[in-house]
Amino acid sequence: MGVYLVSEIVALAFDLGASSCRAMIGFINEKEKKVRVEELYRWPNYMVRVGESLHWDVLRIWHEMKYAIKLAYRRYGNRLLSIGVDTWGIDYALLDEKGELIGNPHTYRDPRTEGILEEVLKIVPKEKIYERTGIQFIRINTLFQIYSMVKKGSPQLKITKTFLMIPDLFNYWLSGEAFAEFTEATTTQFLDPKAKNWAYDILEALGIPTRIFPPVIEPTTKLGKISPKLVSELDVPKDIEIIAPATHDTASAIAAGPMVNESAGYVSSGTWSLVGVELPEPLINRKAMEYNFTNEGGAFNTITFLRNIQGMWIVEEVRRVLSEQGQQLSYPEILKMALEAKPFKAFIDPDDDRFVAPLNMVDAIMQYLEETKQERPSNIGELFRIVFESLALKYRLVFEQAEDLIGRKLTHINIFGGGSRNWLLNQLTADFTNKKVYAGPEEATSIGNVLLQVAGLGIIKSLRELREYVQNSYQISVYEPNHSKEHDEAYTRFLELLYGKA
């Protein structure tokens, strides 16, 4: 347990991830404009397979959240002013007319969306969906998940009174208030980011009931005090504020990117790599659609203009397969082996469909290399090197596309999130893009969550001021590019792999 000053504000941030959930305590020194976060409690999160379906056990998550609230109050007493929740995007829960949960939510990796994207585009043209929502097309998006329920005549959908994204569900259980927070709602691919409201025309065209969608609110909105039922159950004060930060974890992380500005690219690096730039308004045109960029919501009226790339998911799945085969590797061991491995041997497209949810990621990579007539890795170090180089190459492609779309060159890249600890990938990113990379903070999501709660309390007034807190509080690592013609040659090969030509 860390030491905190009496003058510090204390906030509880729930950062709920697809594989791990954490309760983080944030300490905010308003006078010095500093912030720090400490882990209070952590528990695993699992996709639960039932038959062919994959679900989230949200009741287990809720049970652990309540324990964490009790623990936070026991340690910090009345210093605890607020609670905020962020989670992954895309997934949702359904409530009946009494406000009860209808079944365990499906996960975005559930096979029910296979082939659904193509069916939706037969009903509503791709151009119209993009024009209205500005969101990239991935089969896992909420739009395709919920249409799969329409197509199957789901009885759950017929009795639904309220649709809530995953963080909105927990906010509902915390406060009793049912709202859709903007940054998370944009991940559905049926919200208009300009009007900041649901794209009802698209929903109606697909037979999705429009009555189930709640009002949209901005990040930093106070939802009210903690629910009286929780006050009684947990024996905590009734004046704890429930505040919606940017409930989409990516948006909270980008808000806390200390080096993010109009000249910067960023990578929010975790299970997914979110690669893009921050814009003051949506950028929706045909070229952006063809490049498959997404206009997701950001804090303080910004747009996180980015592409979702499968990131550490691939690495973690390779690691899991090797562990099941009796070879347990730490990250330092993985990075050392990859550093010593032969460079530029072969590449994969991290976003190939076969890497979404394979039973065996190593087999999936080997199959891809065989089909694309590339040399297979001769050892584990080369296997990981192929993944890391492929990610860095995909980052370069996305940044070049972003520069083309916004009409200016980016001067540097800020990598943050848990993946920013991967010093080898940071260096490879600098080398392949020929741009300086600033890495950190690794706890960007929790930091952003906490500081957006503080903004909700009226203490922080702007995104610039929020980032000032981060700059004052965390040391950022710098990676200078060691770019060479070999990197450009590897990039040409990578483009040929993706497109069949450079």
LINPE-V456904 format. One record per residue. N is the residue number from 1. RES is the residue in one letter. SS is DSSP state (H for helix, E for strand, L for the rest). Layout:
# LINPE-V456904
n=N res=RES ss=SS
n=N res=RES ss=SS
This chain:
# LINPE-V456904
n=1 res=M ss=L
n=2 res=G ss=L
n=3 res=V ss=L
n=4 res=Y ss=L
n=5 res=L ss=L
n=6 res=V ss=L
n=7 res=S ss=L
n=8 res=E ss=L
n=9 res=I ss=E
n=10 res=V ss=E
n=11 res=A ss=E
n=12 res=L ss=E
n=13 res=A ss=E
n=14 res=F ss=E
n=15 res=D ss=E
n=16 res=L ss=E
n=17 res=G ss=L
n=18 res=A ss=L
n=19 res=S ss=L
n=20 res=S ss=E
n=21 res=C ss=E
n=22 res=R ss=E
n=23 res=A ss=E
n=24 res=M ss=E
n=25 res=I ss=E
n=26 res=G ss=E
n=27 res=F ss=E
n=28 res=I ss=E
n=29 res=N ss=E
n=30 res=E ss=L
n=31 res=K ss=L
n=32 res=E ss=L
n=33 res=K ss=L
n=34 res=K ss=E
n=35 res=V ss=E
n=36 res=R ss=E
n=37 res=V ss=E
n=38 res=E ss=E
n=39 res=E ss=E
n=40 res=L ss=E
n=41 res=Y ss=E
n=42 res=R ss=E
n=43 res=W ss=E
n=44 res=P ss=E
n=45 res=N ss=L
n=46 res=Y ss=L
n=47 res=M ss=E
n=48 res=V ss=E
n=49 res=R ss=E
n=50 res=V ss=E
n=51 res=G ss=L
n=52 res=E ss=L
n=53 res=S ss=E
n=54 res=L ss=E
n=55 res=H ss=E
n=56 res=W ss=E
n=57 res=D ss=L
n=58 res=V ss=H
n=59 res=L ss=H
n=60 res=R ss=H
n=61 res=I ss=H
n=62 res=W ss=H
n=63 res=H ss=H
n=64 res=E ss=H
n=65 res=M ss=H
n=66 res=K ss=H
n=67 res=Y ss=H
n=68 res=A ss=H
n=69 res=I ss=H
n=70 res=K ss=H
n=71 res=L ss=H
n=72 res=A ss=H
n=73 res=Y ss=H
n=74 res=R ss=H
n=75 res=R ss=H
n=76 res=Y ss=H
n=77 res=G ss=H
n=78 res=N ss=H
n=79 res=R ss=H
n=80 res=L ss=E
n=81 res=L ss=E
n=82 res=S ss=E
n=83 res=I ss=E
n=84 res=G ss=E
n=85 res=V ss=E
n=86 res=D ss=E
n=87 res=T ss=E
n=88 res=W ss=L
n=89 res=G ss=L
n=90 res=I ss=L
n=91 res=D ss=L
n=92 res=Y ss=E
n=93 res=A ss=E
n=94 res=L ss=E
n=95 res=L ss=E
n=96 res=D ss=L
n=97 res=E ss=L
n=98 res=K ss=L
n=99 res=G ss=L
n=100 res=E ss=L
n=101 res=L ss=E
n=102 res=I ss=L
n=103 res=G ss=L
n=104 res=N ss=L
n=105 res=P ss=L
n=106 res=H ss=E
n=107 res=T ss=L
n=108 res=Y ss=L
n=109 res=R ss=L
n=110 res=D ss=L
n=111 res=P ss=H
n=112 res=R ss=H
n=113 res=T ss=H
n=114 res=E ss=L
n=115 res=G ss=L
n=116 res=I ss=H
n=117 res=L ss=H
n=118 res=E ss=H
n=119 res=E ss=H
n=120 res=V ss=H
n=121 res=L ss=H
n=122 res=K ss=H
n=123 res=I ss=H
n=124 res=V ss=L
n=125 res=P ss=L
n=126 res=K ss=H
n=127 res=E ss=H
n=128 res=K ss=H
n=129 res=I ss=H
n=130 res=Y ss=H
n=131 res=E ss=H
n=132 res=R ss=H
n=133 res=T ss=H
n=134 res=G ss=L
n=135 res=I ss=L
n=136 res=Q ss=L
n=137 res=F ss=L
n=138 res=I ss=L
n=139 res=R ss=L
n=140 res=I ss=L
n=141 res=N ss=L
n=142 res=T ss=H
n=143 res=L ss=H
n=144 res=F ss=H
n=145 res=Q ss=H
n=146 res=I ss=H
n=147 res=Y ss=H
n=148 res=S ss=H
n=149 res=M ss=H
n=150 res=V ss=H
n=151 res=K ss=H
n=152 res=K ss=L
n=153 res=G ss=L
n=154 res=S ss=L
n=155 res=P ss=H
n=156 res=Q ss=H
n=157 res=L ss=H
n=158 res=K ss=H
n=159 res=I ss=L
n=160 res=T ss=L
n=161 res=K ss=L
n=162 res=T ss=E
n=163 res=F ss=E
n=164 res=L ss=E
n=165 res=M ss=E
n=166 res=I ss=H
n=167 res=P ss=H
n=168 res=D ss=H
n=169 res=L ss=H
n=170 res=F ss=H
n=171 res=N ss=H
n=172 res=Y ss=H
n=173 res=W ss=H
n=174 res=L ss=H
n=175 res=S ss=H
n=176 res=G ss=L
n=177 res=E ss=L
n=178 res=A ss=L
n=179 res=F ss=L
n=180 res=A ss=E
n=181 res=E ss=E
n=182 res=F ss=H
n=183 res=T ss=H
n=184 res=E ss=H
n=185 res=A ss=H
n=186 res=T ss=H
n=187 res=T ss=H
n=188 res=T ss=H
n=189 res=Q ss=L
n=190 res=F ss=L
n=191 res=L ss=E
n=192 res=D ss=E
n=193 res=P ss=L
n=194 res=K ss=L
n=195 res=A ss=L
n=196 res=K ss=L
n=197 res=N ss=E
n=198 res=W ss=E
n=199 res=A ss=L
n=200 res=Y ss=H
n=201 res=D ss=H
n=202 res=I ss=H
n=203 res=L ss=H
n=204 res=E ss=H
n=205 res=A ss=H
n=206 res=L ss=L
n=207 res=G ss=L
n=208 res=I ss=L
n=209 res=P ss=L
n=210 res=T ss=H
n=211 res=R ss=H
n=212 res=I ss=H
n=213 res=F ss=E
n=214 res=P ss=L
n=215 res=P ss=L
n=216 res=V ss=E
n=217 res=I ss=E
n=218 res=E ss=L
n=219 res=P ss=L
n=220 res=T ss=L
n=221 res=T ss=E
n=222 res=K ss=E
n=223 res=L ss=E
n=224 res=G ss=E
n=225 res=K ss=E
n=226 res=I ss=L
n=227 res=S ss=L
n=228 res=P ss=H
n=229 res=K ss=H
n=230 res=L ss=H
n=231 res=V ss=H
n=232 res=S ss=H
n=233 res=E ss=H
n=234 res=L ss=H
n=235 res=D ss=L
n=236 res=V ss=L
n=237 res=P ss=L
n=238 res=K ss=L
n=239 res=D ss=L
n=240 res=I ss=L
n=241 res=E ss=E
n=242 res=I ss=E
n=243 res=I ss=E
n=244 res=A ss=E
n=245 res=P ss=L
n=246 res=A ss=L
n=247 res=T ss=L
n=248 res=H ss=E
n=249 res=D ss=H
n=250 res=T ss=H
n=251 res=A ss=H
n=252 res=S ss=H
n=253 res=A ss=H
n=254 res=I ss=H
n=255 res=A ss=H
n=256 res=A ss=L
n=257 res=G ss=L
n=258 res=P ss=L
n=259 res=M ss=L
n=260 res=V ss=L
n=261 res=N ss=L
n=262 res=E ss=L
n=263 res=S ss=L
n=264 res=A ss=E
n=265 res=G ss=E
n=266 res=Y ss=E
n=267 res=V ss=E
n=268 res=S ss=E
n=269 res=S ss=E
n=270 res=G ss=L
n=271 res=T ss=L
n=272 res=W ss=E
n=273 res=S ss=E
n=274 res=L ss=E
n=275 res=V ss=E
n=276 res=G ss=E
n=277 res=V ss=E
n=278 res=E ss=E
n=279 res=L ss=E
n=280 res=P ss=L
n=281 res=E ss=L
n=282 res=P ss=L
n=283 res=L ss=L
n=284 res=I ss=L
n=285 res=N ss=L
n=286 res=R ss=H
n=287 res=K ss=H
n=288 res=A ss=H
n=289 res=M ss=H
n=290 res=E ss=H
n=291 res=Y ss=H
n=292 res=N ss=L
n=293 res=F ss=L
n=294 res=T ss=E
n=295 res=N ss=E
n=296 res=E ss=E
n=297 res=G ss=E
n=298 res=G ss=L
n=299 res=A ss=L
n=300 res=F ss=L
n=301 res=N ss=L
n=302 res=T ss=L
n=303 res=I ss=E
n=304 res=T ss=E
n=305 res=F ss=E
n=306 res=L ss=E
n=307 res=R ss=E
n=308 res=N ss=E
n=309 res=I ss=E
n=310 res=Q ss=E
n=311 res=G ss=L
n=312 res=M ss=H
n=313 res=W ss=H
n=314 res=I ss=H
n=315 res=V ss=H
n=316 res=E ss=H
n=317 res=E ss=H
n=318 res=V ss=H
n=319 res=R ss=H
n=320 res=R ss=H
n=321 res=V ss=H
n=322 res=L ss=H
n=323 res=S ss=H
n=324 res=E ss=H
n=325 res=Q ss=L
n=326 res=G ss=L
n=327 res=Q ss=L
n=328 res=Q ss=L
n=329 res=L ss=L
n=330 res=S ss=L
n=331 res=Y ss=H
n=332 res=P ss=H
n=333 res=E ss=H
n=334 res=I ss=H
n=335 res=L ss=H
n=336 res=K ss=H
n=337 res=M ss=H
n=338 res=A ss=H
n=339 res=L ss=H
n=340 res=E ss=H
n=341 res=A ss=L
n=342 res=K ss=L
n=343 res=P ss=L
n=344 res=F ss=L
n=345 res=K ss=L
n=346 res=A ss=L
n=347 res=F ss=L
n=348 res=I ss=L
n=349 res=D ss=L
n=350 res=P ss=L
n=351 res=D ss=L
n=352 res=D ss=L
n=353 res=D ss=H
n=354 res=R ss=H
n=355 res=F ss=H
n=356 res=V ss=L
n=357 res=A ss=L
n=358 res=P ss=L
n=359 res=L ss=L
n=360 res=N ss=L
n=361 res=M ss=H
n=362 res=V ss=H
n=363 res=D ss=H
n=364 res=A ss=H
n=365 res=I ss=H
n=366 res=M ss=H
n=367 res=Q ss=H
n=368 res=Y ss=H
n=369 res=L ss=H
n=370 res=E ss=H
n=371 res=E ss=H
n=372 res=T ss=L
n=373 res=K ss=L
n=374 res=Q ss=L
n=375 res=E ss=L
n=376 res=R ss=L
n=377 res=P ss=L
n=378 res=S ss=L
n=379 res=N ss=L
n=380 res=I ss=H
n=381 res=G ss=H
n=382 res=E ss=H
n=383 res=L ss=H
n=384 res=F ss=H
n=385 res=R ss=H
n=386 res=I ss=H
n=387 res=V ss=H
n=388 res=F ss=H
n=389 res=E ss=H
n=390 res=S ss=H
n=391 res=L ss=H
n=392 res=A ss=H
n=393 res=L ss=H
n=394 res=K ss=H
n=395 res=Y ss=H
n=396 res=R ss=H
n=397 res=L ss=H
n=398 res=V ss=H
n=399 res=F ss=H
n=400 res=E ss=H
n=401 res=Q ss=H
n=402 res=A ss=H
n=403 res=E ss=H
n=404 res=D ss=H
n=405 res=L ss=H
n=406 res=I ss=H
n=407 res=G ss=L
n=408 res=R ss=L
n=409 res=K ss=L
n=410 res=L ss=L
n=411 res=T ss=L
n=412 res=H ss=E
n=413 res=I ss=E
n=414 res=N ss=E
n=415 res=I ss=E
n=416 res=F ss=E
n=417 res=G ss=L
n=418 res=G ss=H
n=419 res=G ss=H
n=420 res=S ss=H
n=421 res=R ss=H
n=422 res=N ss=L
n=423 res=W ss=H
n=424 res=L ss=H
n=425 res=L ss=H
n=426 res=N ss=H
n=427 res=Q ss=H
n=428 res=L ss=H
n=429 res=T ss=H
n=430 res=A ss=H
n=431 res=D ss=H
n=432 res=F ss=H
n=433 res=T ss=H
n=434 res=N ss=L
n=435 res=K ss=L
n=436 res=K ss=E
n=437 res=V ss=E
n=438 res=Y ss=E
n=439 res=A ss=E
n=440 res=G ss=L
n=441 res=P ss=L
n=442 res=E ss=L
n=443 res=E ss=L
n=444 res=A ss=H
n=445 res=T ss=H
n=446 res=S ss=H
n=447 res=I ss=H
n=448 res=G ss=H
n=449 res=N ss=H
n=450 res=V ss=H
n=451 res=L ss=H
n=452 res=L ss=H
n=453 res=Q ss=H
n=454 res=V ss=H
n=455 res=A ss=H
n=456 res=G ss=H
n=457 res=L ss=L
n=458 res=G ss=L
n=459 res=I ss=L
n=460 res=I ss=L
n=461 res=K ss=L
n=462 res=S ss=L
n=463 res=L ss=H
n=464 res=R ss=H
n=465 res=E ss=H
n=466 res=L ss=H
n=467 res=R ss=H
n=468 res=E ss=H
n=469 res=Y ss=H
n=470 res=V ss=H
n=471 res=Q ss=H
n=472 res=N ss=H
n=473 res=S ss=H
n=474 res=Y ss=L
n=475 res=Q ss=L
n=476 res=I ss=L
n=477 res=S ss=E
n=478 res=V ss=E
n=479 res=Y ss=E
n=480 res=E ss=L
n=481 res=P ss=L
n=482 res=N ss=L
n=483 res=H ss=L
n=484 res=S ss=L
n=485 res=K ss=H
n=486 res=E ss=H
n=487 res=H ss=H
n=488 res=D ss=H
n=489 res=E ss=H
n=490 res=A ss=H
n=491 res=Y ss=H
n=492 res=T ss=H
n=493 res=R ss=H
n=494 res=F ss=H
n=495 res=L ss=H
n=496 res=E ss=H
n=497 res=L ss=H
n=498 res=L ss=H
n=499 res=Y ss=H
n=500 res=G ss=L
n=501 res=K ss=L
n=502 res=A ss=L
